Amino acid sequence: MLTNEMRDTLIKRALDAWHRAYAPYSEYAVGAALLTESGKIYDGVNIENAVYPLTICAERVAVFKAVSEVEKDFQAIAVVTRNGGTPCGSCRQVLAEFGLETVVLIADLDGNLVHELTVADLLPYAFGNADLEAARD
């Protein structure tokens, strides 16, 4: 269960990460903090590129850092943007790969919790391994 203290910690870590984002083109910085079931927190920032498709979102950076450290079971992720924006479709799909019940905390730059939902709430009817298995049958 996600405690209020952990919610606050994740939002603070995501806000700290937000300050390190590299967003010279959109000027839309994003910070993320991902809590694994083991209790470790991995942060991420969006990193833009002049070749726009090469840009990567903060949420995916956090997930990829965790997975590269053999962490694949996630409890929650906090995402901070200036206006409380939600993860993009690509990030939703990547998060869905590792668990539809992962809690998603969306906060603004003042640290205010704007939304608390799950990956399943963000991506209903998510495509996953079961869909691939069904197609093979």
C-alpha positions as CSV (number, residue, x, y, z in Angstrom):
1,M,0.0,0.0,0.0
2,L,1.2,3.5,-0.9
3,T,1.5,5.7,2.2
4,N,1.0,9.4,2.2
5,E,4.7,9.8,3.2
6,M,5.8,7.7,0.1
7,R,3.4,9.8,-2.1
8,D,5.1,12.9,-0.9
9,T,8.6,11.4,-1.3
10,L,7.8,10.4,-4.9
11,I,6.4,13.8,-5.8
12,K,9.4,15.5,-4.3
13,R,11.9,13.2,-6.1
14,A,10.0,13.8,-9.4
15,L,10.0,17.6,-8.8
16,D,13.8,17.4,-8.1
17,A,14.2,15.5,-11.4
18,W,12.1,18.1,-13.2
19,H,14.9,20.6,-12.7
20,R,17.3,18.4,-14.6
21,A,15.1,17.9,-17.7
22,Y,16.6,18.8,-21.0
23,A,13.8,20.4,-23.0
24,P,15.2,23.3,-25.1
25,Y,12.7,22.8,-27.9
26,S,9.3,22.4,-26.3
27,E,10.3,24.0,-23.0
28,Y,8.0,21.4,-21.4
29,A,10.1,19.8,-18.7
30,V,9.0,16.6,-17.1
31,G,10.3,14.8,-14.0
32,A,9.4,11.3,-12.9
33,A,10.2,9.1,-9.9
34,L,9.4,5.3,-10.1
35,L,9.0,3.2,-6.9
36,T,9.8,-0.5,-7.4
37,E,8.4,-3.3,-5.2
38,S,11.9,-3.6,-3.7
39,G,11.6,-0.1,-2.4
40,K,14.1,1.5,-4.7
41,I,13.2,4.8,-6.5
42,Y,14.5,5.5,-10.0
43,D,14.1,9.0,-11.4
44,G,13.9,10.2,-14.9
45,V,13.7,13.4,-17.0
46,N,12.6,14.1,-20.5
47,I,15.6,14.5,-22.9
48,E,14.8,16.3,-26.1
49,N,16.7,16.1,-29.4
50,A,16.8,18.4,-32.4
51,V,15.6,15.3,-34.3
52,Y,12.3,15.2,-32.5
53,P,11.6,11.4,-32.8
54,L,14.8,10.8,-30.8
55,T,13.3,12.6,-27.7
56,I,12.6,10.4,-24.7
57,C,10.1,11.0,-22.0
58,A,10.9,11.1,-18.2
59,E,8.6,8.2,-17.5
60,R,10.4,5.9,-19.9
61,V,13.8,7.0,-18.7
62,A,12.8,6.0,-15.1
63,V,11.4,2.6,-16.3
64,F,14.4,1.9,-18.5
65,K,16.8,2.7,-15.6
66,A,14.9,0.4,-13.3
67,V,14.7,-2.5,-15.8
68,S,18.4,-2.1,-16.6
69,E,19.0,-2.8,-12.8
70,V,16.8,-5.9,-13.0
71,E,13.7,-4.2,-11.4
72,K,10.5,-5.1,-13.2
73,D,7.9,-4.9,-10.5
74,F,6.6,-1.4,-10.0
75,Q,4.4,0.0,-7.2
76,A,4.0,3.7,-8.3
77,I,5.3,6.5,-10.4
78,A,5.1,10.2,-9.8
79,V,5.2,12.6,-12.8
80,V,5.7,16.3,-12.4
81,T,5.0,18.9,-15.1
82,R,4.2,22.6,-14.8
83,N,0.5,22.0,-15.4
84,G,-0.1,18.5,-14.2
85,G,0.0,16.8,-17.6
86,T,-0.4,13.1,-17.9
87,P,2.0,10.6,-19.5
88,C,1.9,10.3,-23.3
89,G,0.7,7.2,-25.1
90,S,4.1,5.7,-25.5
91,C,4.8,6.0,-21.8
92,R,1.4,4.5,-21.0
93,Q,2.2,1.5,-23.1
94,V,5.7,1.1,-21.6
95,L,4.2,1.3,-18.1
96,A,1.5,-1.2,-19.1
97,E,4.2,-3.7,-20.0
98,F,5.2,-3.9,-16.3
99,G,1.8,-3.7,-14.6
100,L,-1.6,-2.2,-15.1
101,E,-2.1,-1.7,-11.4
102,T,0.9,0.6,-11.0
103,V,-0.2,3.8,-9.3
104,V,0.3,6.9,-11.2
105,L,0.7,10.2,-9.3
106,I,0.4,13.4,-11.4
107,A,1.6,16.6,-9.8
108,D,2.2,20.2,-10.7
109,L,5.3,22.3,-9.9
110,D,3.9,23.3,-6.6
111,G,3.9,19.6,-5.6
112,N,0.1,19.5,-5.6
113,L,-1.3,16.1,-6.4
114,V,-3.6,16.6,-9.5
115,H,-4.5,13.0,-10.2
116,E,-4.0,9.6,-8.6
117,L,-4.9,6.7,-10.9
118,T,-3.5,3.5,-12.2
119,V,-1.9,2.6,-15.5
120,A,-5.1,0.7,-16.3
121,D,-7.1,4.0,-15.8
122,L,-4.7,5.7,-18.2
123,L,-4.7,3.0,-20.8
124,P,-7.9,1.0,-20.8
125,Y,-7.9,-2.0,-23.1
126,A,-4.1,-2.0,-23.1
127,F,-2.3,-4.3,-25.6
128,G,-0.1,-6.8,-23.9
129,N,1.4,-10.3,-23.9
130,A,-2.0,-11.9,-23.7
131,D,-3.0,-10.3,-27.0
132,L,0.1,-11.7,-28.6
133,E,-0.6,-15.2,-27.2
134,A,-4.1,-15.1,-28.5
135,A,-2.9,-14.2,-31.9
136,R,-0.6,-17.2,-31.9
137,D,-3.4,-19.7,-31.1
